[in-house]
Amino acid sequence: MNISILLIAVFTAMSASIVGVFLVLRKMSMMTDAISHTVLLGIVLAYMLVHDLNSPLLILGATIMGVITVYLIELIVKSKRTSEDAATGVVFPLLFSIAVIIISLRFRDVHLDVDAVLLGNLEFTVFDQLVIFGTEVGPKALYIMLGVLILNLLFFIIFYKELKIVSFDAALAMVLGISPVIIHYALMFLVSLTAVSAFNAVGAILVIALMVGPAMTALLYTKNLFSTVLNAIIIGILNSVVGYLFALYFDVVISGSIATVTLVVFLLVFLFNPKNGVLFTIYRRSRQKNEFKLLVLLMHIYNHQDGGEILLVDGVYKAIDWNYNYYRKYVNLAIEKEYIEIDSNLLKITNKGTTLIESMLSRSV
């Protein structure tokens, strides 16, 4: 196990989760996909100026291109001729294709690999060491992602109130003197910076997964904004650690493993979350249905306690218009719970059943 690789994955997950929550809340999840592709054009254009793959201007150029992507998409949307998803589908393939064409025509012999940008080379980040005064102090990607994490955390902490108001009520933000535009583009700047900083390490595909996956998972069971961000960070760390260990055990690509674990964790919470998971919701509705049917049966018996033949075991189902087998199911359930009993082939409500019905009636008055 290489702790540096694991830390790079964890720092990337934490950085992406922080900004990812706000993208999901603002229904801009697909913007992550667009930015993570179009920043390649920013890298290419910056390289054409400096001709140095290690220049920090590449990160700056890519980040600016991410913001330009958002601006172009919003410009098309403001024309009211098309929707945001359609505008995204037009802008990011165009900019990404331009980058690929430039690489193919002018930089075939330069290490600007489109596949590496998309899939990352997390396993090889340990070979690109940061050297200070002739001493290797660790992978460059580790310090880059740590810096991005600190920047994202500071942005979240310092502008928490502004982010919260803008995300849920932009009109109120303007009334309070908060500029939604500035907050919006500052957030998009950080999204672009996070995406491009993680390129060499984890690739664009995993950045998308880590920005959207943990945020969506946390929102399944939390409603408080601070709790959502905190839970998204924890889930991102969990996904990275489990994905890394999974990749080591099965000898598979780390980035792909982490992305897979991210999806699996989301599905598990989506299905089994006790608060509103799909399976628990189905179970809860089934139980509520049983309780309602049971109350209907008890109410009928309670209202006809002196009804004689109308409460015959084999006759009640006709009075309440139920299928016989369906009716017998709830009769057996009521007997099992000691709400009713059978006396001389008649259904009779017990003291326990009477107490239940009378408590229900008193609450409805």
Buried (B, 14 or more C-beta within 10 A) or exposed (E): EBEBBBBBBBBBBBBBBBBBBBBBBBEBBBBBBBBBBBBBBBBBBBBEEEEEEEBEBBBBBBBBBBBBBBEBBBEBBEEEEEEBEEBBBBBBEEBBEBBBEBBEEEBEEEEBEBEBBBBBBBBBBBEBBBEEEEEEEBBBBBBBBBBBBEBBBEBBEEBEEBBBBBBEEBEEBBEEEBBBEEBBBBBBBBBBBBBBBBBBBBBBBBBBBBBBBBBBBBBBBBEEBEEBBBBBBBBBBBBBBBBBBBBBEEEEBBBBBBBBBBEBBBEEBBEEBEEEBEEBEEEEEEEEEEEEBBBEBBBBBBEBEEBEEBBBBEEBBEEBEBEEEEBBBBBEBBBEBEBBEEEEEBBEBBEEBBEBBEEEEEEEE
